[in-house]
């Protein structure tokens, strides 16, 4: 049930941000804060958010600067609403999409299909516009996400292992001290 709630929160963040622009992204941001409040993996989520926001700023910022696409709402290097979408996506690897960890081929397929679907959906809803021909645009996004999503899921595995190790050390130290 928690996984369903998590993916629904992400979808709401996506729709608020894509349909409402920067103002809608404020509602998406509120959902992220609510998620973090209730999350048992708050530190993990924050690390993923920092990592994915960085990726989004670099990838979408670069694509925007080279004229790959343009946005209905401006922002540098990307609009605020798109940054919130990246932050929202970052709350899924440790929760609703955690089952993908350790499955890099599945992650690549998911990225290859899901990346273009999300971007094309944003374009169709008027949040952005591809400046390259549609088939080429979708292919570029597909290839990027076929590499990016497995990388992000591998990173989530590294973060989880590190945090588990840190928690075990802290618990061992607490037991020794008492």
Sine and cosine of phi, psi and omega as CSV:
sin_phi,cos_phi,sin_psi,cos_psi,sin_omega,cos_omega
0.00,0.00,-0.64,0.76,0.00,-1.00
-0.88,0.47,-0.58,0.81,0.03,-1.00
-0.91,0.42,-0.63,0.77,0.01,-1.00
-0.90,0.43,-0.70,0.72,0.03,-1.00
-0.88,0.48,-0.67,0.74,-0.01,-1.00
-0.88,0.48,-0.72,0.69,-0.02,-1.00
-0.94,0.35,-0.55,0.84,0.07,-1.00
-0.92,0.39,-0.62,0.79,0.07,-1.00
-0.88,0.47,-0.72,0.70,0.02,-1.00
-0.87,0.49,-0.71,0.71,-0.01,-1.00
-0.88,0.47,-0.63,0.78,0.04,-1.00
-0.90,0.43,-0.67,0.75,0.05,-1.00
-0.86,0.51,-0.72,0.70,-0.02,-1.00
-0.87,0.50,-0.77,0.64,-0.04,-1.00
-0.92,0.40,-0.70,0.72,0.05,-1.00
-0.83,0.56,-0.72,0.70,-0.08,-1.00
-0.95,0.32,-0.72,0.69,-0.04,-1.00
-0.93,0.36,-0.69,0.72,-0.04,-1.00
-0.99,0.16,-0.53,0.85,-0.09,-1.00
-0.97,-0.22,-0.02,1.00,-0.01,-1.00
0.88,0.47,-0.55,-0.84,-0.06,-1.00
-0.89,0.46,-0.60,0.80,0.02,-1.00
-0.92,0.38,-0.69,0.72,0.06,-1.00
-0.90,0.45,-0.53,0.85,0.02,-1.00
-0.90,0.43,-0.43,0.90,0.08,-1.00
-0.89,0.45,-0.64,0.77,0.08,-1.00
-0.91,0.42,-0.65,0.76,0.07,-1.00
-0.88,0.47,-0.66,0.75,0.05,-1.00
-0.88,0.47,-0.62,0.78,0.05,-1.00
-0.89,0.46,-0.64,0.77,0.05,-1.00
-0.90,0.43,-0.60,0.80,0.05,-1.00
-0.90,0.44,-0.69,0.73,0.02,-1.00
-0.89,0.46,-0.67,0.74,0.06,-1.00
-0.88,0.48,-0.70,0.72,0.04,-1.00
-0.85,0.53,-0.75,0.67,-0.03,-1.00
-0.89,0.46,-0.59,0.81,0.01,-1.00
-0.87,0.49,-0.67,0.74,-0.07,-1.00
-1.00,-0.04,-0.19,0.98,-0.09,-1.00
-0.93,0.36,0.68,-0.73,0.13,-0.99
-1.00,0.08,-0.08,1.00,-0.02,-1.00
-0.85,-0.53,0.70,0.71,-0.12,-0.99
-0.86,0.52,-0.73,0.69,-0.02,-1.00
-0.90,0.43,-0.70,0.72,0.06,-1.00
-0.84,0.53,-0.76,0.66,-0.01,-1.00
-0.86,0.52,-0.67,0.74,0.00,-1.00
-0.91,0.42,-0.63,0.77,0.05,-1.00
-0.90,0.43,-0.68,0.74,0.04,-1.00
-0.90,0.43,-0.63,0.78,0.02,-1.00
-0.88,0.47,-0.70,0.72,0.03,-1.00
-0.89,0.45,-0.67,0.74,-0.02,-1.00
-0.92,0.40,-0.73,0.69,-0.06,-1.00
-0.96,0.28,-0.56,0.83,0.07,-1.00
-0.91,0.42,-0.65,0.76,0.06,-1.00
-0.86,0.50,-0.73,0.69,0.03,-1.00
-0.86,0.51,-0.69,0.72,-0.01,-1.00
-0.90,0.44,-0.67,0.74,0.02,-1.00
-0.89,0.46,-0.67,0.74,-0.02,-1.00
-0.95,0.30,-0.78,0.62,-0.10,-0.99
-0.94,0.34,-0.85,0.53,-0.04,-1.00
-0.94,0.35,-0.55,0.84,0.07,-1.00
-0.89,0.46,-0.68,0.73,0.03,-1.00
-0.91,0.41,-0.73,0.68,0.01,-1.00
-0.87,0.49,-0.62,0.79,0.04,-1.00
-0.92,0.40,-0.69,0.72,-0.04,-1.00
-0.92,0.40,-0.52,0.85,0.01,-1.00
-1.00,0.05,0.05,1.00,0.07,-1.00
1.00,0.10,0.29,0.96,0.01,-1.00
-0.89,0.45,-0.70,0.72,0.10,-1.00
-0.55,-0.84,0.23,-0.97,0.07,-1.00
-0.77,-0.64,0.34,-0.94,-0.09,-1.00
-0.91,-0.42,0.52,-0.86,0.06,-1.00
-0.92,0.40,-0.54,0.84,0.05,-1.00
-0.91,-0.41,0.82,-0.58,-0.07,-1.00
-0.99,0.17,0.27,-0.96,0.04,-1.00
0.04,-1.00,0.44,-0.90,0.00,-1.00
-0.80,-0.60,0.76,-0.65,-0.03,1.00
-0.98,0.20,-0.30,0.95,0.09,-1.00
-0.70,-0.72,0.34,-0.94,0.05,-1.00
-0.91,0.42,0.44,-0.90,0.03,-1.00
-0.81,0.58,-0.68,0.73,-0.06,-1.00
-0.87,0.49,-0.59,0.81,-0.01,-1.00
-0.96,0.29,-0.58,0.82,0.09,-1.00
-0.87,0.49,-0.64,0.77,0.02,-1.00
-0.92,0.39,-0.59,0.81,0.07,-1.00
-0.88,0.48,-0.70,0.71,0.04,-1.00
-0.88,0.48,-0.68,0.73,0.03,-1.00
-0.90,0.45,-0.64,0.77,0.03,-1.00
-0.90,0.43,-0.67,0.74,0.03,-1.00
-0.88,0.48,-0.53,0.85,-0.04,-1.00
-0.92,0.38,-0.29,0.96,0.02,-1.00
-1.00,0.08,-0.01,1.00,-0.03,-1.00
-1.00,-0.01,-0.54,0.84,-0.09,-1.00
-0.88,0.48,-0.49,0.87,-0.01,-1.00
-1.00,-0.06,0.02,1.00,-0.10,-1.00
-0.75,-0.66,-0.99,-0.15,-0.12,-0.99
-0.92,0.40,-0.45,0.89,-0.01,-1.00
-0.95,-0.30,0.23,0.97,0.00,-1.00
-0.88,0.48,-0.44,0.90,0.00,-1.00
-0.89,0.46,-0.28,0.96,0.01,-1.00
-0.99,0.15,-0.28,0.96,-0.01,-1.00
-0.84,0.54,0.59,-0.81,-0.01,-1.00
0.94,0.35,0.30,0.95,0.05,-1.00
-0.76,-0.65,0.94,0.33,-0.13,-0.99
-0.89,0.45,-0.56,0.83,0.01,-1.00
-0.93,0.37,-0.69,0.73,0.06,-1.00
-0.89,0.47,-0.65,0.76,0.05,-1.00
-0.87,0.49,-0.66,0.75,0.01,-1.00
-0.90,0.43,-0.68,0.73,0.03,-1.00
-0.90,0.43,-0.69,0.73,0.03,-1.00
-0.86,0.51,-0.72,0.70,0.04,-1.00
-0.91,0.42,-0.68,0.74,-0.02,-1.00
-0.88,0.48,-0.60,0.80,-0.01,-1.00
-1.00,-0.03,-0.70,0.72,-0.09,-1.00
-0.96,0.30,-0.60,0.80,0.00,-1.00
-0.85,0.52,-0.84,0.54,0.01,-1.00
-0.88,0.47,-0.58,0.82,0.01,-1.00
-0.88,0.48,-0.69,0.72,-0.01,-1.00
-0.92,0.40,-0.71,0.70,-0.01,-1.00
-0.92,0.40,-0.67,0.74,0.00,-1.00
-0.91,0.42,-0.62,0.78,0.08,-1.00
-0.86,0.51,-0.69,0.72,0.04,-1.00
-0.89,0.46,-0.62,0.78,0.04,-1.00
-0.92,0.40,-0.72,0.69,-0.03,-1.00
-0.90,0.44,-0.49,0.87,0.00,-1.00
-1.00,0.03,0.03,1.00,0.12,-0.99
1.00,0.00,0.13,0.99,-0.01,-1.00
-0.99,0.17,-0.39,0.92,-0.04,-1.00
-0.49,-0.87,0.11,-0.99,0.04,-1.00
-0.59,-0.81,0.77,-0.63,0.12,-0.99
-0.96,0.28,0.72,-0.69,0.05,-1.00
-0.99,-0.17,-0.14,0.99,0.09,-1.00
-0.98,-0.21,0.26,-0.96,0.04,-1.00
-0.84,0.55,0.61,-0.80,-0.09,-1.00
-0.80,0.60,-0.77,0.64,-0.02,-1.00
-0.86,0.51,-0.67,0.74,0.02,-1.00
-0.92,0.40,-0.66,0.75,0.02,-1.00
-0.86,0.51,-0.73,0.68,-0.01,-1.00
-0.91,0.41,-0.59,0.80,0.04,-1.00
-0.92,0.40,-0.69,0.73,0.04,-1.00
-0.86,0.51,-0.74,0.67,0.01,-1.00
-0.89,0.46,-0.67,0.75,0.00,-1.00
-0.87,0.50,-0.73,0.69,-0.02,-1.00
-0.91,0.41,-0.70,0.72,0.03,-1.00
-0.84,0.55,-0.76,0.66,-0.06,-1.00
-0.96,0.28,-0.40,0.92,0.08,-1.00
-0.91,0.41,-0.43,0.90,0.07,-1.00
-1.00,-0.09,-0.63,0.78,-0.10,-1.00
-0.93,0.38,-0.72,0.69,-0.09,-1.00
-0.90,0.43,-0.70,0.72,0.09,-1.00
-0.87,0.49,-0.60,0.80,0.05,-1.00
-0.89,0.46,-0.71,0.70,0.00,-1.00
-0.91,0.42,-0.63,0.78,0.01,-1.00
-0.94,0.35,-0.59,0.81,0.09,-1.00
-0.91,0.42,-0.66,0.75,0.04,-1.00
-0.88,0.47,-0.63,0.78,0.02,-1.00
-0.89,0.45,-0.59,0.81,0.04,-1.00
-0.91,0.41,-0.68,0.74,0.04,-1.00
-0.88,0.48,-0.72,0.69,0.01,-1.00
-0.87,0.49,-0.71,0.71,-0.01,-1.00
-0.89,0.46,-0.70,0.71,0.02,-1.00
-0.88,0.48,-0.69,0.72,0.01,-1.00
-0.88,0.47,-0.72,0.70,-0.02,-1.00
-0.92,0.39,-0.59,0.80,0.07,-1.00
-0.90,0.43,-0.69,0.73,0.02,-1.00
-0.89,0.46,-0.68,0.73,0.01,-1.00
-0.90,0.44,-0.64,0.77,0.02,-1.00
-0.92,0.40,-0.65,0.76,0.04,-1.00
-0.89,0.45,-0.68,0.74,0.03,-1.00
-0.89,0.46,-0.66,0.75,-0.01,-1.00
-0.91,0.42,-0.68,0.74,0.01,-1.00
-0.92,0.40,-0.65,0.76,0.03,-1.00
-0.90,0.44,-0.67,0.74,0.02,-1.00
-0.90,0.43,-0.64,0.77,0.01,-1.00
-0.90,0.43,-0.64,0.76,0.01,-1.00
-0.92,0.40,-0.68,0.73,-0.02,-1.00
-0.91,0.42,-0.65,0.76,-0.05,-1.00
-0.92,0.39,-0.64,0.77,-0.05,-1.00
-0.99,0.13,0.00,0.00,0.00,0.00
